[in-house]
Amino acid sequence: MKEPKSPMGRMWHLYKMGGITPAIASLLGSSNAQQMAFIRSMSRDQRKESALETPLDELEAVVFDLETTGFNPYSGDEILSIGGVLVKGKAFEDAEPFYRLVNPRRKVPKHIVELTGITNEMAENAPDLMQGLHDFLDFAGKRVLIAHGSGHDKQFLNAALWKTSKVNLTHRVLDTMMVAKWLEPQRKSYGLDELLETYGVEITVRHHALHDSIMTAKLWFEFLNRIQTKQVYTLGDLYAYLSRH
């Protein structure tokens, strides 16, 4: 049988002859195929994990943040950088933090360059999205993810995971903004800057994925002190209270 010349034709030929793994490897290259396989296995394994009974004092989590080219991943906006830190209970774990620039394969808007400090030259020389996601998921493992205003981050992660690997985000995600709304329902603003000031967390560099992750982690530690005064001791307890607000 003559092998087709086009990439898609070769992929379909390999699929019929040997299955999806060699087909994907042919289309993407072996390195990207391995990264996709890792991302898909992480998504699959994550569904089996349940951290709901974990005491908050022992909860292992990744506090993370994304910088992006805009606000809509389904209209061409892309991830620019990913930052994250490992925490357990009320302390940072003894591990290096995570930070990656990501090549968005598009021009970075001027106002985003000014906001984040990420230039087009920096973005063009960064790893691609598949590599960035692979490295972040490898760093995160099966831990719970924590972010401030997590709707934005979840939307971009879901879009990126689907684009690269045809899977959705299956990690549990905890939103410190939702925690703040539960703890302080009368507040007028739940922005990160205002909350950091209220809780005495030093503001270093804003709109930098790693710095924002570190500051959000310190805010989470402050929240934990307040949460435990309300007799909320496990992640499941906290989710139950948050679902009512």
N, C-alpha and C positions, 0 to 999 in steps of 0.2 A: 504494500500500500504506500502510495506517495505521500510524504508528509507535507502539509500545507505550509505556505511561506509566511502568511500574515501572523502576527502575535496571537490574535484571537483564534485564528484557525489552528495554530499549534496547540493553544491551550485546550481547545475542544478535542483535538486529536489525542492529547495526553490524558485528558479526562476519561475518554472512552477506553484508552489502552491501560491506564494505570491508576486512575483515581484523581481526587481533587488536589492532593498535596503536590505531586509533580506538575499538575496543571498550573497551580498558583505560582510555583517556583519558576516555571517557564515565563509567565507573564510579568511577574514582579522582579525576578531575580532572586537567588537563593537567600540573600540576606534579608530582604523585605519579607519574603515568605516566612522565614523563621520568626521575624518580629510579629507578623500577623498571627501566626500560630500561638505565640506566647500570649498575645493580647486576648485572643479568643479563649485560651485555656484559663487565663486569669478571670475572665468574665464568667465562665462556666463554673469554676471552683468557688467563686465568691457567693454564688447562690446557695451553696451548702452551709455557709458560715452563719452563725447567729451570735451576736454579741449582746443581745438584749439583757441577759442575766448578769453581765459584767458590772461589778461595782465601779462607779465613776472614778473612785480613787485608784483603780487599777486599769482603767480603760487605756488601751494603746490606740493612738490615733495619728493621723497626718493632718496637720493644719496647713492648708495650701491656698494659693492664689494664682490667678491667671491675668496676664495682660493681653489685650486683644486689639485688633485694628479698628473695632467698632462694636456695635451692640447686637448685630443680627447675623448669626452664623449661617442662616439659610438664605442670606442675600449677599454673600460674598465676603463677609468678615471672617477673619482667621485668628487663631492663637498666635501670639508673638513671643510669650515667655511663660514658663511654669516655675513656680517656687513652692517649696514645702519644707516643713520641719516635723520631726518625730517627737511625740510627747507621750508620757505615761502618767496618768493622774494629773497632778499639779506641777509637773516638772518636765523639762526637756530631756529626751533620752540622749545618752552619750553616743551620738552619731553625727556624722557630717550632714549639714542641711543639703537640700536639693535645689539646684537652679539650672535651667536650660533656656537658652534662646531657641526660637523655632522659626524657620524660614516660611513666611506666609504665602510665598509664590505670588505676591502682589505688592504694589507700592504701599508703604506705610504713610497714611495721611499726615499732613504737616502738624495738625493739632495733637495727634497721637505721639509723634516724635517729640514734641514739646512737653507733653504730659509725662511720658515714660522715659525719655532719654534714649530710646531705641531707634537708631537711624536706619535708613534703607541699606547702607553698607553693612551694618551689623547684622541685619536680618538676612541679607543675601548670602552671607557667609555662615549662617547658622545651619544646624542639622534640619532635616525635613520633619514633617509632622509625625510620620510613622516612628521615626527614631525617638522623638521627644516623648510620645505617648508610651512607647516601650520602656524607656528609661524611668519615666514617672511611675508607671504601674509596678515596675520592678522595685522601686524605692518604697512605694506604698504597701506592697504586699496585700494582705487581707485586712488591713486596719480600717477602722472607720475614718471617713474624711470629714474634716471640719473647715468651713469657710464662712466669711461674712457676706451676707447677701448672696447666698449660694445659688440662687436661681440662674444668675448669669453664668456662673462657672459650670453648673450642671448642664446647661443648654449647650455650651461650647464643647464640653467633654463628650456629651452624647453625639453631637454632630460629627466631631472628629473621630470618635470610635466607629461610628457607622460608616463614615467616608473611607476609613482605612481598613476596617476589619469586619464590617457588617454585624457589629454587636452593640448593645446598649450598656450604659454604666450600671453595674449591679452592686457597687459598694454602697453601704449606708452612708448618708450624708447628713451632718448636723450643722444647722445654720445659727451662728452666734447672734445674728440680727433677730431671729425668732426667739432665741433665749432672752435677749434684752427686752423684747416686747412683752414676754411673760413676766420677767422680773420687775420691769418698770412700765406698766401699762399707761401711765400718765405722761410719759416723756413726749416732747414735741418732735425730737429728732433722734433717729437711730443710725445715723451715719457713723462710719468708723472713726472719723476724726473727733466727733463730739463724744463718743463713748470712751475713746482712749483718754481724752482729757478728764472726763468725769471719774474714771477709775484710776487715774494717776499713772497711766502707761506712757512712757516717753515716746514721742513721735520722732522717728528718725527720717527715713526717706519714704515718702508716699508714692504710690503708683509704680513701685518696683516689686515684682512678684515675691521675692524672698523677704525683703524688709516688711512688706504687708503681712506675710505669713507669720513672721516672728512677732509682730505687734498683735496680730489676732490671737496667737497662742497665749500671749501674756494676758490679753483680755479674757480669754477662756479660763485661765487659772483664777482670775478674780471672780468670774461668774461662778466657778465651782464652789468657792467659799459661801456665796449667797445661796446657791442651790441646796447645799447640804443643811442649811438652817431650816429648810422647808421640808425636811424628812424625805428628800428625794435622793435615793442612794444608787440606783442602777440606771443603765442607759434606757431600759424598758420603761422605768418609772418616768424618766425625763420625757421620752417620746409621748407617753400617755398624757402628761400635763400640757405639753406643747400642742397636742392635737385638740385641746379644748379652747385654745386661744387663737 
